[in-house]
Each structure stands twice: as structure tokens, then as C-alpha cells.
Amino acid sequence: MTDRNGQPPQQPSPRTLAVQAAAQAADAHQTAPDTYTLHTLQSAVQTAQNLGASLADIRAARTAAQ
């Protein structure tokens, strides 16, 4: 599939996807705090930070999703 200029649609960057995943994991842990959701949250945040995101980026993504 292409846009009107013949270019493929832009995909979200890996950093953006990681920030969204971390925000979703934070929401899941807030809803049902247990060791599984905590581990998932820690892993998602670490991945996002490894890709250059900050905690403020994740916080902003959580706020935007609400």
C-alpha cells in the first residue's frame, strides 16, 4: 500500500513502539499490581530506555492515552 506520492506509509519508530509498550505495561501494573505485571513493566521500561526514551516520554505517553 502506498500514499498519494507513491511512498509506503510511515511505520512508528522502534522507540515510539517501546514507549507505547512501556506506557501500556505501567497501566496494566497500576490496574493489577503483581509480580508478573511488575516484571513486564520493568522490562518494557528498560527496552524503551535502551532505545533512547526517558521516563518523561513514557509518562507523556500514559497521559496522552488517557
N, CA, C and O atoms as a GROMACS GRO file, in nm:
protein
  264
    1MET      N    1   0.083  -0.116   0.000
    1MET     CA    2   0.000   0.000   0.000
    1MET      C    3   0.089   0.124   0.000
    1MET      O    4   0.190   0.127   0.070
    2THR      N    5   0.053   0.224  -0.077
    2THR     CA    6   0.132   0.346  -0.084
    2THR      C    7   0.043   0.467  -0.063
    2THR      O    8  -0.080   0.459  -0.074
    3ASP      N    9   0.106   0.580  -0.032
    3ASP     CA   10   0.029   0.703  -0.019
    3ASP      C   11   0.016   0.770  -0.156
    3ASP      O   12   0.056   0.712  -0.257
    4ARG      N   13  -0.039   0.888  -0.159
    4ARG     CA   14  -0.064   0.952  -0.288
    4ARG      C   15   0.063   0.988  -0.362
    4ARG      O   16   0.058   1.014  -0.483
    5ASN      N   17   0.178   0.990  -0.295
    5ASN     CA   18   0.306   1.019  -0.360
    5ASN      C   19   0.381   0.892  -0.397
    5ASN      O   20   0.495   0.898  -0.443
    6GLY      N   21   0.318   0.778  -0.378
    6GLY     CA   22   0.382   0.652  -0.412
    6GLY      C   23   0.476   0.599  -0.306
    6GLY      O   24   0.550   0.503  -0.330
    7GLN      N   25   0.474   0.661  -0.189
    7GLN     CA   26   0.562   0.618  -0.080
    7GLN      C   27   0.488   0.522   0.012
    7GLN      O   28   0.367   0.537   0.032
    8PRO      N   29   0.557   0.424   0.069
    8PRO     CA   30   0.491   0.337   0.166
    8PRO      C   31   0.455   0.417   0.291
    8PRO      O   32   0.524   0.514   0.324
    9PRO      N   33   0.349   0.379   0.360
    9PRO     CA   34   0.310   0.452   0.481
    9PRO      C   35   0.421   0.443   0.586
    9PRO      O   36   0.489   0.341   0.598
   10GLN      N   37   0.437   0.550   0.662
   10GLN     CA   38   0.541   0.551   0.764
   10GLN      C   39   0.502   0.460   0.880
   10GLN      O   40   0.388   0.459   0.926
   11GLN      N   41   0.600   0.386   0.925
   11GLN     CA   42   0.583   0.298   1.040
   11GLN      C   43   0.632   0.373   1.164
   11GLN      O   44   0.725   0.452   1.154
   12PRO      N   45   0.570   0.350   1.278
   12PRO     CA   46   0.623   0.411   1.401
   12PRO      C   47   0.764   0.359   1.427
   12PRO      O   48   0.796   0.244   1.395
   13SER      N   49   0.848   0.443   1.484
   13SER     CA   50   0.985   0.403   1.512
   13SER      C   51   0.987   0.298   1.624
   13SER      O   52   0.892   0.289   1.702
   14PRO      N   53   1.094   0.220   1.632
   14PRO     CA   54   1.105   0.124   1.742
   14PRO      C   55   1.098   0.192   1.879
   14PRO      O   56   1.043   0.136   1.974
   15ARG      N   57   1.153   0.313   1.889
   15ARG     CA   58   1.148   0.388   2.015
   15ARG      C   59   1.004   0.422   2.051
   15ARG      O   60   0.962   0.406   2.166
   16THR      N   61   0.928   0.468   1.953
   16THR     CA   62   0.788   0.504   1.977
   16THR      C   63   0.708   0.381   2.021
   16THR      O   64   0.628   0.388   2.114
   17LEU      N   65   0.730   0.270   1.954
   17LEU     CA   66   0.661   0.146   1.991
   17LEU      C   67   0.700   0.101   2.132
   17LEU      O   68   0.615   0.054   2.207
   18ALA      N   69   0.827   0.116   2.167
   18ALA     CA   70   0.873   0.077   2.301
   18ALA      C   71   0.812   0.167   2.408
   18ALA      O   72   0.776   0.120   2.516
   19VAL      N   73   0.802   0.297   2.379
   19VAL     CA   74   0.741   0.390   2.475
   19VAL      C   75   0.594   0.354   2.495
   19VAL      O   76   0.545   0.354   2.608
   20GLN      N   77   0.524   0.323   2.387
   20GLN     CA   78   0.384   0.285   2.397
   20GLN      C   79   0.369   0.156   2.477
   20GLN      O   80   0.278   0.144   2.559
   21ALA      N   81   0.458   0.060   2.454
   21ALA     CA   82   0.452  -0.067   2.527
   21ALA      C   83   0.478  -0.044   2.676
   21ALA      O   84   0.412  -0.105   2.761
   22ALA      N   85   0.572   0.044   2.709
   22ALA     CA   86   0.601   0.073   2.849
   22ALA      C   87   0.483   0.143   2.915
   22ALA      O   88   0.450   0.114   3.030
   23ALA      N   89   0.420   0.233   2.844
   23ALA     CA   90   0.302   0.302   2.898
   23ALA      C   91   0.188   0.203   2.923
   23ALA      O   92   0.121   0.210   3.026
   24GLN      N   93   0.168   0.111   2.831
   24GLN     CA   94   0.064   0.010   2.849
   24GLN      C   95   0.098  -0.082   2.966
   24GLN      O   96   0.010  -0.121   3.042
   25ALA      N   97   0.226  -0.116   2.981
   25ALA     CA   98   0.267  -0.201   3.093
   25ALA      C   99   0.247  -0.128   3.226
   25ALA      O  100   0.208  -0.190   3.325
   26ALA      N  101   0.273   0.002   3.228
   26ALA     CA  102   0.251   0.080   3.351
   26ALA      C  103   0.103   0.082   3.386
   26ALA      O  104   0.066   0.068   3.503
   27ASP      N  105   0.018   0.099   3.286
   27ASP     CA  106  -0.126   0.097   3.310
   27ASP      C  107  -0.171  -0.040   3.362
   27ASP      O  108  -0.252  -0.048   3.454
   28ALA      N  109  -0.118  -0.146   3.302
   28ALA     CA  110  -0.155  -0.281   3.344
   28ALA      C  111  -0.112  -0.307   3.488
   28ALA      O  112  -0.185  -0.369   3.565
   29HIS      N  113   0.007  -0.260   3.524
   29HIS     CA  114   0.056  -0.281   3.661
   29HIS      C  115  -0.026  -0.198   3.760
   29HIS      O  116  -0.049  -0.241   3.872
   30GLN      N  117  -0.068  -0.080   3.719
   30GLN     CA  118  -0.150   0.002   3.808
   30GLN      C  119  -0.286  -0.064   3.832
   30GLN      O  120  -0.341  -0.057   3.942
   31THR      N  121  -0.339  -0.127   3.727
   31THR     CA  122  -0.469  -0.193   3.737
   31THR      C  123  -0.462  -0.321   3.819
   31THR      O  124  -0.549  -0.347   3.902
   32ALA      N  125  -0.359  -0.400   3.795
   32ALA     CA  126  -0.346  -0.530   3.863
   32ALA      C  127  -0.202  -0.549   3.910
   32ALA      O  128  -0.125  -0.621   3.846
   33PRO      N  129  -0.164  -0.485   4.020
   33PRO     CA  130  -0.025  -0.495   4.066
   33PRO      C  131   0.009  -0.634   4.120
   33PRO      O  132  -0.044  -0.678   4.221
   34ASP      N  133   0.098  -0.700   4.050
   34ASP     CA  134   0.152  -0.827   4.095
   34ASP      C  135   0.292  -0.841   4.039
   34ASP      O  136   0.339  -0.754   3.965
   35THR      N  137   0.359  -0.950   4.072
   35THR     CA  138   0.498  -0.965   4.028
   35THR      C  139   0.510  -0.980   3.878
   35THR      O  140   0.609  -0.936   3.820
   36TYR      N  141   0.412  -1.040   3.813
   36TYR     CA  142   0.418  -1.056   3.668
   36TYR      C  143   0.410  -0.920   3.599
   36TYR      O  144   0.491  -0.890   3.511
   37THR      N  145   0.312  -0.837   3.637
   37THR     CA  146   0.299  -0.707   3.571
   37THR      C  147   0.417  -0.616   3.606
   37THR      O  148   0.457  -0.533   3.525
   38LEU      N  149   0.472  -0.632   3.727
   38LEU     CA  150   0.590  -0.555   3.765
   38LEU      C  151   0.709  -0.592   3.677
   38LEU      O  152   0.779  -0.504   3.627
   39HIS      N  153   0.731  -0.720   3.658
   39HIS     CA  154   0.841  -0.765   3.574
   39HIS      C  155   0.822  -0.716   3.429
   39HIS      O  156   0.917  -0.671   3.365
   40THR      N  157   0.699  -0.726   3.379
   40THR     CA  158   0.669  -0.679   3.244
   40THR      C  159   0.696  -0.530   3.233
   40THR      O  160   0.753  -0.484   3.134
   41LEU      N  161   0.655  -0.454   3.334
   41LEU     CA  162   0.679  -0.309   3.337
   41LEU      C  163   0.828  -0.279   3.336
   41LEU      O  164   0.875  -0.196   3.258
   42GLN      N  165   0.903  -0.345   3.423
   42GLN     CA  166   1.047  -0.320   3.430
   42GLN      C  167   1.116  -0.352   3.297
   42GLN      O  168   1.202  -0.276   3.252
   43SER      N  169   1.077  -0.460   3.235
   43SER     CA  170   1.136  -0.500   3.108
   43SER      C  171   1.101  -0.399   2.997
   43SER      O  172   1.187  -0.362   2.917
   44ALA      N  173   0.976  -0.356   2.993
   44ALA     CA  174   0.932  -0.262   2.890
   44ALA      C  175   1.000  -0.126   2.907
   44ALA      O  176   1.040  -0.064   2.808
   45VAL      N  177   1.013  -0.080   3.031
   45VAL     CA  178   1.080   0.048   3.055
   45VAL      C  179   1.227   0.038   3.018
   45VAL      O  180   1.281   0.131   2.958
   46GLN      N  181   1.292  -0.072   3.053
   46GLN     CA  182   1.434  -0.088   3.019
   46GLN      C  183   1.454  -0.088   2.868
   46GLN      O  184   1.548  -0.026   2.817
   47THR      N  185   1.366  -0.156   2.796
   47THR     CA  186   1.375  -0.158   2.649
   47THR      C  187   1.359  -0.017   2.593
   47THR      O  188   1.435   0.024   2.505
   48ALA      N  189   1.260   0.056   2.642
   48ALA     CA  190   1.238   0.193   2.594
   48ALA      C  191   1.359   0.282   2.624
   48ALA      O  192   1.400   0.361   2.539
   49GLN      N  193   1.415   0.269   2.742
   49GLN     CA  194   1.531   0.349   2.777
   49GLN      C  195   1.652   0.311   2.692
   49GLN      O  196   1.731   0.397   2.654
   50ASN      N  197   1.667   0.183   2.661
   50ASN     CA  198   1.777   0.140   2.575
   50ASN      C  199   1.765   0.199   2.436
   50ASN      O  200   1.865   0.217   2.366
   51LEU      N  201   1.642   0.231   2.395
   51LEU     CA  202   1.620   0.290   2.263
   51LEU      C  203   1.619   0.443   2.268
   51LEU      O  204   1.586   0.508   2.168
   52GLY      N  205   1.654   0.500   2.382
   52GLY     CA  206   1.670   0.644   2.392
   52GLY      C  207   1.555   0.720   2.455
   52GLY      O  208   1.557   0.843   2.457
   53ALA      N  209   1.456   0.650   2.504
   53ALA     CA  210   1.342   0.718   2.566
   53ALA      C  211   1.374   0.753   2.711
   53ALA      O  212   1.461   0.691   2.774
   54SER      N  213   1.305   0.851   2.762
   54SER     CA  214   1.319   0.887   2.903
   54SER      C  215   1.191   0.850   2.976
   54SER      O  216   1.089   0.817   2.915
   55LEU      N  217   1.198   0.855   3.108
   55LEU     CA  218   1.078   0.828   3.187
   55LEU      C  219   0.971   0.933   3.158
   55LEU      O  220   0.852   0.903   3.164
   56ALA      N  221   1.012   1.055   3.127
   56ALA     CA  222   0.917   1.161   3.092
   56ALA      C  223   0.843   1.127   2.963
   56ALA      O  224   0.726   1.159   2.948
   57ASP      N  225   0.911   1.062   2.868
   57ASP     CA  226   0.846   1.020   2.743
   57ASP      C  227   0.736   0.918   2.772
   57ASP      O  228   0.627   0.924   2.716
   58ILE      N  229   0.766   0.824   2.861
   58ILE     CA  230   0.669   0.720   2.897
   58ILE      C  231   0.552   0.782   2.972
   58ILE      O  232   0.436   0.748   2.947
   59ARG      N  233   0.583   0.873   3.063
   59ARG     CA  234   0.477   0.943   3.137
   59ARG      C  235   0.387   1.020   3.042
   59ARG      O  236   0.264   1.019   3.058
   60ALA      N  237   0.445   1.087   2.943
   60ALA     CA  238   0.367   1.164   2.845
   60ALA      C  239   0.280   1.071   2.762
   60ALA      O  240   0.167   1.106   2.729
   61ALA      N  241   0.331   0.953   2.728
   61ALA     CA  242   0.252   0.857   2.651
   61ALA      C  243   0.135   0.806   2.733
   61ALA      O  244   0.026   0.784   2.679
   62ARG      N  245   0.155   0.786   2.863
   62ARG     CA  246   0.045   0.742   2.950
   62ARG      C  247  -0.061   0.850   2.959
   62ARG      O  248  -0.181   0.820   2.954
   63THR      N  249  -0.019   0.974   2.972
   63THR     CA  250  -0.112   1.085   2.982
   63THR      C  251  -0.191   1.102   2.851
   63THR      O  252  -0.312   1.125   2.854
   64ALA      N  253  -0.123   1.090   2.739
   64ALA     CA  254  -0.188   1.105   2.609
   64ALA      C  255  -0.289   0.994   2.582
   64ALA      O  256  -0.389   1.016   2.514
   65ALA      N  257  -0.264   0.875   2.636
   65ALA     CA  258  -0.353   0.762   2.612
   65ALA      C  259  -0.481   0.770   2.696
   65ALA      O  260  -0.579   0.703   2.665
   66GLN      N  261  -0.480   0.851   2.800
   66GLN     CA  262  -0.597   0.858   2.888
   66GLN      C  263  -0.700   0.954   2.838
   66GLN      O  264  -0.804   0.971   2.901
   0.00000   0.00000   0.00000
